[in-house]
Amino acid sequence: MGDALLALSVPLLILASGVHAACDRRRRRRHPAPPSPYTRQAHRLAAQDALLRAGAVIDGAYTCLGAFYEKPAAPRPPAAPLVSGGAEPSRGHGPSRQAPARRR
C-alpha cells in the first residue's frame, strides 16, 4: 500500500501545482501588479521629491536665520590693502636669484 500511495502522490503533486499556477495567473490578470519602483518615471519623481524637500529645508533655515543675511544699514568703506614691508626693497622686474643649494 505504501508504494501505491507514493506512486499516486507524484501525479497529485503535478495536478495541484497546475491548479495553483492557473489560479495565480487568473488572479494576476484581474489584479495587475503595481508599477515597479525601478522605472525611470519613479526615479524622476523621487529626485523631484528630494529637491522639494531640500528646498523646504533651505526655506525653513532662511526664515529662522534671515536676519543674519540682511544688508547692513550703511555700507562699510573698503578696507585698505595690506602691504607687508620687508627688510629690504624689492629688486625690480628682472630675473630672481637662485636659492642656495641645501645639503642633506
Secondary structure, 3 states (H helix, E strand, C coil): CHHHHHHHHHHHHHHHHHHHHHHHHHHHHHCCCCCCCCCHHHHHHHHHHHHHHHHHHHHHHHHHHHHHHCCCCCCCCCCCCCCCCCCCCCCCCCCCCCCCCCCC
